Amino acid sequence: MACSKSTPQLENIDTELWKIDRNACTGKRKEMLASLEGQQEKLLALKETQIITLLGRPDNNELYERNQKFYYYYITPAPACENADSISVQLEIRFNALGYSKEIYIK
């Protein structure tokens, strides 16, 4: 029996399209923002591998003290994109030292 919860289905979010839209340069992720905001709680307590299965590799990541990690996914075009917004919106996922998502922010 597994100790983690099963990988959820995100409604009205095309996860394959999300994965292809690296750094949100094509704007497809922005179209999914409203659906994502209503389902943030589904991403809590998932293992790092489950998040990667759902959303793909993060656009950026950060290793923090005590083995905590942060994954960042751009929702609006990143500064590296030609069509970058002046302020980028990101999905931020914080993982605890055991590799489970513990906080989800859209900022």
Secondary structure as UniProt FT lines:
FT   TURN            11..12
FT   HELIX           15..20
FT   HELIX           22..24
FT   TURN            25..26
FT   HELIX           28..31
FT   HELIX           33..37
FT   TURN            38..39
FT   HELIX           40..43
FT   TURN            44..45
FT   HELIX           48..55
FT   STRAND          60..63
FT   HELIX           65..67
FT   STRAND          69..74
FT   TURN            79..80
FT   TURN            82..83
FT   STRAND          90..95
FT   TURN            97..98
FT   STRAND          100..106
//
